[in-house]
Amino acid sequence: MAKLYHPDVNPTGQEHFKLIAKAYGVLSETYQKSQYDYRLKHYLNVGSQKTTQAKQANAKTYEFTEQELKRRQYYQEHYKKQYEEGKTKQQAYQKSSNNEFKSILVATPLAVFLVMILLNVWNAKPEITVIPYKEDVPKKEVLKIKKIITTGDTPYRDYFGGSREDTLAKRSLRFKNMSGSDMIVFLFSQRGFIRSCYVEHGYEINLQMLPKELSKVRIMLGKNFEYVKELPKAGVYGAFTQNCKFYEYAKKLKLDGSNQLTLTNVIEEGFVEVLEDNFFKKDSQL
């Protein structure tokens, strides 16, 4: 909700964003949340009691005389009798219809067979000439479905494999993208690929459960990402259609608990541009 109504993205969502921030402040703080839950529970209990009292006040008691009970019993037996008679007639009609349908199923093929015999006997068979014909069938166009990608998605899960978590080190790294382009961050350790994450310009993500040291950090920059676009040199599907470039951090990145990396100019911050095929090397090729 914050991403949807943030003033930088939605100029008319300032009031909504304030309400979202206020709700988050209450629900993320233990004491304020407990106070909020207490008041909510009290409000619901009071409303439930008022509803029960209103129902009891509006409740009516009905008393039936002996004559009224006899009249109801008479109509009940009458309607039951009418229902049973109608049900018997419907079953009889359905049985008759089934018999007629079976007769039609048996008679129709027999009549067709007799007609075919008569036509073969009385009519002379015409000569048939087979003319070869080759039809140029146009190739079907491949329908490309554009899949929307948002911050936090992992577009290369099928290529590199699933994400890997370090439950012992438990380091975290916060990325903030201020480069002017969208980016995809790729993290590698000495054992190989860890995970990837898509980050739009002006957004930040917090990647957790990381090892103590990242041997490689790669960044793919560009605009207008499409899953159906092919990178022919690497043999990979999925890329930016505008200004697509590939970078790699020249040094190893050591993590000490909670770390932050704000990316504005990747060249000035220690990243070097690499070729497409080198960028998509897998674990066994590192």
C-alpha positions as CSV (number, residue, x, y, z in Angstrom):
1,M,0.0,0.0,0.0
2,A,2.9,2.4,0.7
3,K,4.4,1.7,-2.7
4,L,1.0,2.3,-4.3
5,Y,0.2,5.6,-2.5
6,H,3.7,7.0,-2.1
7,P,3.7,10.8,-3.1
8,D,6.7,10.2,-5.4
9,V,4.6,7.7,-7.4
10,N,1.0,8.9,-6.7
11,P,0.8,12.7,-6.2
12,T,-2.8,12.4,-5.1
13,G,-2.1,9.7,-2.5
14,Q,-0.6,11.9,0.2
15,E,-3.5,11.6,2.6
16,H,-3.7,7.8,2.0
17,F,0.1,7.5,2.6
18,K,-0.3,9.4,6.0
19,L,-3.0,6.9,7.1
20,I,-0.8,3.9,6.0
21,A,2.2,5.3,7.9
22,K,0.0,5.9,11.0
23,A,-1.4,2.3,10.9
24,Y,2.0,0.9,10.4
25,G,3.3,2.8,13.4
26,V,0.6,1.5,15.7
27,L,0.6,-2.1,14.5
28,S,4.4,-2.5,14.5
29,E,4.8,-1.3,18.1
30,T,3.9,-3.9,20.7
31,Y,2.4,-1.6,23.3
32,Q,0.3,0.5,20.9
33,K,-0.9,-2.6,19.2
34,S,-2.1,-4.2,22.5
35,Q,-3.9,-0.9,23.4
36,Y,-5.5,-0.9,19.9
37,D,-6.6,-4.5,20.2
38,Y,-8.1,-3.9,23.7
39,R,-10.2,-0.9,22.4
40,L,-11.3,-2.8,19.4
41,K,-12.4,-5.8,21.5
42,H,-14.3,-3.6,23.9
43,Y,-16.0,-1.9,21.0
44,L,-17.0,-5.2,19.4
45,N,-18.3,-6.6,22.8
46,V,-20.5,-3.4,23.3
47,G,-21.8,-3.6,19.8
48,S,-22.7,-7.3,20.2
49,Q,-24.5,-6.7,23.5
50,K,-26.6,-3.9,21.9
51,T,-27.5,-6.1,19.0
52,T,-28.6,-8.9,21.3
53,Q,-30.7,-6.6,23.4
54,A,-32.3,-5.0,20.3
55,K,-33.2,-8.5,19.0
56,Q,-34.7,-9.5,22.3
57,A,-36.7,-6.2,22.5
58,N,-38.2,-6.8,19.0
59,A,-38.9,-10.5,19.5
60,K,-42.5,-11.4,19.2
61,T,-44.3,-14.5,20.6
62,Y,-46.9,-16.2,18.5
63,E,-49.8,-18.3,19.9
64,F,-52.0,-20.6,17.7
65,T,-55.5,-21.7,18.5
66,E,-56.7,-25.3,18.0
67,Q,-58.7,-24.2,15.0
68,E,-55.6,-22.6,13.4
69,L,-53.6,-25.7,14.0
70,K,-56.2,-27.9,12.3
71,R,-56.4,-25.6,9.3
72,R,-52.6,-25.7,8.9
73,Q,-52.6,-29.5,9.2
74,Y,-55.3,-29.8,6.5
75,Y,-53.4,-27.6,4.0
76,Q,-50.1,-29.5,4.7
77,E,-51.7,-32.9,3.9
78,H,-53.4,-31.4,0.8
79,Y,-50.2,-30.0,-0.6
80,K,-48.4,-33.3,0.2
81,K,-51.0,-35.2,-1.8
82,Q,-50.7,-32.9,-4.7
83,Y,-46.9,-33.2,-4.7
84,E,-47.0,-37.0,-4.7
85,E,-49.5,-37.1,-7.6
86,G,-47.4,-34.7,-9.6
87,K,-44.3,-36.7,-8.9
88,T,-46.0,-39.9,-10.1
89,K,-47.1,-38.3,-13.4
90,Q,-43.6,-36.9,-14.0
91,Q,-42.0,-40.3,-13.6
92,A,-44.5,-41.9,-16.0
93,Y,-43.9,-39.2,-18.6
94,Q,-40.2,-39.6,-18.3
95,K,-40.4,-43.3,-18.7
96,S,-42.5,-42.9,-21.8
97,S,-40.1,-40.4,-23.3
98,N,-37.2,-42.7,-22.7
99,N,-38.9,-45.5,-24.5
100,E,-39.6,-43.3,-27.5
101,F,-36.0,-42.1,-27.5
102,K,-34.7,-45.6,-27.5
103,S,-37.0,-46.5,-30.5
104,I,-35.7,-43.5,-32.4
105,L,-32.1,-44.5,-31.7
106,V,-32.7,-48.0,-33.1
107,A,-34.8,-46.9,-36.1
108,T,-32.6,-44.0,-37.4
109,P,-29.4,-46.0,-38.3
110,L,-31.6,-48.7,-39.9
111,A,-33.4,-46.2,-42.1
112,V,-30.0,-44.6,-43.1
113,F,-28.6,-48.0,-44.0
114,L,-31.6,-48.8,-46.2
115,V,-31.4,-45.5,-48.0
116,M,-27.7,-46.0,-48.8
117,I,-28.4,-49.5,-50.2
118,L,-31.1,-48.0,-52.6
119,L,-28.8,-45.2,-53.7
120,N,-26.0,-47.7,-54.5
121,V,-28.3,-50.0,-56.5
122,W,-30.2,-47.4,-58.5
123,N,-27.6,-44.7,-59.2
124,A,-24.5,-45.2,-61.3
125,K,-21.2,-44.4,-59.6
126,P,-19.5,-41.4,-61.1
127,E,-15.8,-41.4,-61.9
128,I,-13.7,-39.6,-59.4
129,T,-10.5,-37.7,-60.3
130,V,-8.1,-36.8,-57.6
131,I,-6.3,-33.4,-58.2
132,P,-3.3,-32.8,-56.0
133,Y,-3.6,-29.5,-54.2
134,K,-1.0,-27.8,-52.0
135,E,-2.2,-24.9,-49.8
136,D,0.2,-22.3,-48.6
137,V,-0.7,-22.1,-44.9
138,P,0.6,-18.9,-43.3
139,K,2.7,-19.5,-40.2
140,K,1.0,-18.7,-37.0
141,E,2.3,-15.7,-35.2
142,V,3.7,-16.3,-31.8
143,L,1.7,-14.4,-29.2
144,K,4.0,-12.7,-26.8
145,I,2.5,-12.2,-23.4
146,K,4.1,-9.3,-21.5
147,K,4.5,-10.3,-17.9
148,I,4.6,-7.4,-15.4
149,I,7.7,-7.3,-13.1
150,T,7.8,-5.3,-9.9
151,T,10.3,-4.6,-7.1
152,G,11.2,-7.8,-5.2
153,D,10.6,-10.3,-8.0
154,T,13.3,-12.8,-9.0
155,P,13.2,-13.1,-12.8
156,Y,16.1,-15.6,-13.3
157,R,15.0,-18.2,-10.8
158,D,14.7,-20.9,-13.6
159,Y,18.1,-20.1,-15.0
160,F,20.3,-19.8,-11.8
161,G,18.1,-21.9,-9.5
162,G,16.3,-21.0,-6.3
163,S,17.5,-18.7,-3.6
164,R,19.9,-19.9,-1.0
165,E,19.8,-18.7,2.7
166,D,22.6,-18.8,5.2
167,T,20.9,-19.6,8.5
168,L,24.1,-19.4,10.5
169,A,25.6,-16.0,9.4
170,K,22.2,-14.2,9.0
171,R,23.7,-11.1,7.5
172,S,21.6,-8.5,5.7
173,L,22.2,-6.0,2.9
174,R,19.9,-3.1,2.1
175,F,20.0,-1.9,-1.6
176,K,18.7,1.5,-2.6
177,N,18.4,2.2,-6.3
178,M,19.0,5.9,-7.2
179,S,20.7,5.3,-10.5
180,G,17.9,6.6,-12.7
181,S,17.3,3.2,-14.2
182,D,15.7,0.0,-13.0
183,M,18.1,-2.8,-12.0
184,I,18.5,-6.5,-11.2
185,V,20.9,-7.4,-8.4
186,F,22.7,-10.7,-8.5
187,L,24.6,-12.0,-5.4
188,F,27.2,-14.8,-5.4
189,S,29.3,-16.4,-2.7
190,Q,32.3,-18.7,-3.0
191,R,29.8,-21.6,-3.3
192,G,28.0,-20.0,-6.2
193,F,24.8,-18.1,-6.9
194,I,22.7,-16.9,-3.8
195,R,19.8,-14.9,-5.2
196,S,18.7,-12.1,-7.5
197,C,16.2,-9.3,-7.0
198,Y,14.5,-6.7,-9.2
199,V,14.7,-3.1,-7.9
200,E,12.9,-0.2,-9.5
201,H,14.4,3.3,-9.5
202,G,13.6,5.1,-6.3
203,Y,13.0,1.9,-4.3
204,E,15.1,0.0,-1.8
205,I,15.1,-3.7,-0.7
206,N,16.5,-5.5,2.3
207,L,18.0,-8.9,1.5
208,Q,18.4,-11.1,4.6
209,M,19.9,-14.4,5.5
210,L,23.2,-13.7,3.6
211,P,26.7,-15.1,4.3
212,K,29.5,-13.2,5.8
213,E,31.2,-12.5,2.4
214,L,29.9,-11.9,-1.1
215,S,32.4,-13.0,-3.7
216,K,30.6,-11.3,-6.6
217,V,27.9,-8.7,-6.9
218,R,26.5,-8.2,-10.4
219,I,24.0,-5.5,-11.6
220,M,22.0,-5.4,-14.7
221,L,20.7,-1.9,-15.6
222,G,18.1,-0.6,-18.1
223,K,14.5,0.2,-18.6
224,N,11.3,-1.7,-19.7
225,F,12.1,-5.2,-18.7
226,E,10.4,-8.0,-20.7
227,Y,10.5,-11.7,-20.0
228,V,10.2,-12.7,-23.7
229,K,13.3,-10.7,-24.8
230,E,16.3,-12.9,-25.6
231,L,19.9,-12.3,-24.9
232,P,21.4,-14.3,-27.8
233,K,25.0,-14.2,-26.6
234,A,24.2,-15.6,-23.2
235,G,21.3,-17.8,-24.4
236,V,19.0,-16.3,-21.7
237,Y,15.4,-15.0,-21.9
238,G,14.5,-11.8,-20.0
239,A,16.2,-8.4,-20.4
240,F,15.7,-4.7,-20.5
241,T,14.7,-3.4,-24.0
242,Q,16.3,0.0,-23.4
243,N,19.9,0.8,-22.4
244,C,20.6,-2.7,-21.1
245,K,24.1,-2.9,-19.5
246,F,25.9,-5.3,-17.3
247,Y,28.2,-4.5,-14.4
248,E,30.2,-6.4,-11.7
249,Y,31.7,-5.2,-8.4
250,A,35.5,-5.4,-8.6
251,K,36.0,-6.4,-5.0
252,K,34.6,-8.9,-2.5
253,L,32.0,-7.4,-0.2
254,K,32.2,-8.3,3.5
255,L,29.0,-8.1,5.6
256,D,29.0,-7.2,9.3
257,G,25.4,-7.7,10.4
258,S,23.4,-4.9,8.8
259,N,24.8,-3.2,5.7
260,Q,23.5,-0.6,3.2
261,L,24.5,0.1,-0.4
262,T,23.0,3.1,-2.2
263,L,23.6,2.9,-6.0
264,T,23.7,6.2,-7.9
265,N,26.6,6.1,-10.3
266,V,27.7,2.4,-10.5
267,I,31.1,3.2,-12.2
268,E,32.1,5.7,-9.5
269,E,31.1,3.2,-6.8
270,G,33.5,0.5,-7.9
271,F,31.5,-1.4,-10.6
272,V,33.0,-2.3,-14.0
273,E,31.1,-3.1,-17.2
274,V,31.2,-6.7,-18.3
275,L,30.1,-8.6,-21.4
276,E,26.7,-10.3,-21.6
277,D,28.0,-13.9,-21.8
278,N,30.4,-13.4,-18.8
279,F,27.6,-11.8,-16.8
280,F,25.4,-14.9,-17.0
281,K,28.0,-17.5,-16.0
282,K,26.6,-20.1,-13.6
283,D,28.1,-21.6,-10.5
284,S,30.1,-24.2,-12.3
285,Q,31.6,-21.6,-14.6
286,L,32.7,-19.1,-11.9
